[in-house]
Amino acid sequence: MPDPSVWSCPAPLRDGPVVVLGHGGGGALSAELVSEVFAPAYGNEILSGLGDSAILPLGGTRLAFSTDAYVVRPLFFPGGCIGDLAVNGTVNDLAMSGARAAFLSCAFILEEGTELAVVERVARAMGSAAAAAGVVVATGDTKVVDAGHGDGIYVTTSGVGLVPEGVDIRPQRARPGDVVVVSGPVGLHGVAVLSVREGLEFGVEIASDTAPLGGLVAAMLGVTRDLHVLRDPTRGGVAASLNEIAAASGTGVVLTEEAVPVPEPVANACGFLGLDPLYVANEGRLIAFVPREHADAVLAAMRAHPQGAGAAVIGECVAEHPGMVVARTRLGGTRVVDLPVGEQLPRIC
Amino acid sequence: MPDPSVWSCPAPLRDGPVVVLGHGGGGALSAELVSEVFAPAYGNEILSGLGDSAILPLGGTRLAFSTDAYVVRPLFFPGGCIGDLAVNGTVNDLAMSGARAAFLSCAFILEEGTELAVVERVARAMGSAAAAAGVVVATGDTKVVDAGHGDGIYVTTSGVGLVPEGVDIRPQRARPGDVVVVSGPVGLHGVAVLSVREGLEFGVEIASDTAPLGGLVAAMLGVTRDLHVLRDPTRGGVAASLNEIAAASGTGVVLTEEAVPVPEPVANACGFLGLDPLYVANEGRLIAFVPREHADAVLAAMRAHPQGAGAAVIGECVAEHPGMVVARTRLGGTRVVDLPVGEQLPRIC
């Protein structure tokens, strides 16, 4: 363990002055890494916008720009693989600002000795996912690291798209009165990855929900351009996303616990493993904060779309307890839903 | 070794059906991976454009979009570190299409146990390099992999910028009669990294040339918008870049070997190590194919810029031996300068 006296980063949640798995978990440790290390180093305000993608003025357009690294283990899991996950993840980050992904880049870090047939299978999955999402993989790069470093394949995708006229979707726009909607059942991706990693079986196969959400968002924008917030609850799950929105907007969120659609196999697996489904990652779901007057119509449009067939109202945005997420439990009580510190399930994306 | 009978990729240069270090070297193996695996998988024509960045029609603009993964070892070397290298590399890829980098994304893959002070030092180097290049780091992501995987820090940068009106710079535009110019001495980056990795000393410290080239390109475009080709000779060095341009344009290139500026310490180190400086990576140099009528003025503008002070004419583009690069040697003979198969120096960027 390094000497704490040489420590220079003011990171209050640290165990020690080193990177821990939780720094990649999308929770409080990740947020701290951004706020204490990266944002000061890069010296700009855009990073602190906290959206899934940055909205940038460029050539008279509003460009949405996003990047994500993927280190999921194993590379292949029920419902998908690192390739389609990497395409859908970046497509979805762009969609969460209302942008339709236009072009993707794709950078591979391959481990020496990885079978080329595996690389090809992942690349083909990326191609199929890109075609399904209507996005073009336009540029890429490949580096190779020595055997024993890396894990076969890491891939980083970045994406660009245009934000439509009149659309302004970001976490800061949540308002008391907004209806909180989720587009479908939660917890599938994290449990699917964990089940193959640990060799667990839960009676029925649980498949990842990985899917592109650009079409669903377009359908929702067809009802109203005045969607306030969209967020795909990936690392840290629904709980992390709602906490980030509450913090960014200075509003409170009340979650009706029994309204959250948790498939029975996910609930069983989470019970067995001691996980809370609210904190488990999803890769094909979104949370929307919708002005109350549009909520019914938006919900109907979502349910008419294949990616939103299981859409449900799960809560509302309130003026009370600003920055805090509170769940109404099945038993009629309430509990605070915290931002997770790290990640219950490391390396699920 | 996997069974060759399960092999499905038609990669004629393979040693076996697995990834080798040369697949990340920027030479023939890299090109084969793109043409045989990635391009068919992604199913589009843009990837085959072979430029350092893709030029994409978006919202009435021409967007330049590029990505690069960085896996250099060690993380810090004379003249720079993985952080400024990653910023400059992507800034330069955009500059090679004439675009000025506007925004960057930055995705880290950190190894559990890496000192946060090291992460901070790399992030600060990125911030300084971005400020120097006039580009904004607008979005990012961080993942953490288990100790023993990864190598401390891998980083992938992507960048966007606009191609100015009237500019059309790409490898296909090389024409017989073009003058081939290099912006300064070659071989510094590769030798600098190798020297610290292997603990070698060559009498004088050799520092990487890592630098942003957007300003130099803007100065060149100030002379004429009709630059034909720009290329930064990174992996595979000057030899790989000239071969790619010759192949893409169907022209021949004649290189005057003694005109290539090779600093004496680089020449000595290469002699000692059995390397050819033409194949060693540079990270702050460009090669330009300039119409003969503009060559003197472009060369003067380059020499007036800090990044082009050592600019020199190193050859010309010819109609003979299409697709081939031929060097006139110091002894008056000629030799073919081939595309390298892999990389003499793995993991230098």
Interface residues (C-beta under 8 A of the other chain):
Chain A: P2 V6 W7 S8 C9 A11 R14 P17 V18 V19 V20 L21 G22 H23 G24 G25 S30 L33 V34 V37 F38 A41 Y42 G43 N44 I46 L47 S53 A54 L56 L58 G59 G60 T61 L63 F65 S66 T67 D68 A69 Y70 V71 A102 F103 S105 C106 A107 F108 I109 L110 E111 E112 G113 T114 E115 L116 A117 V119 E120 A123 R124 M126 G127 A130 A131 V136 V137 A138 T139 G140 D141 T142 K143 V144 V145 D146 H149 G150 D151 Y154 T156 S158 V160 L162 P346 R347 C349
Chain B: P2 V6 W7 S8 C9 A11 R14 P17 V18 V19 V20 L21 G22 H23 G24 G25 S30 L33 V34 V37 F38 A41 Y42 G43 N44 I46 L47 S53 A54 L56 L58 G59 G60 T61 L63 F65 S66 T67 D68 A69 Y70 V71 A102 F103 S105 C106 A107 F108 I109 L110 E111 E112 G113 T114 E115 L116 A117 V119 E120 A123 R124 M126 G127 A130 A131 V136 V137 A138 T139 G140 D141 T142 K143 V144 V145 D146 H149 G150 D151 Y154 T156 S158 V160 L162 P346 R347 C349
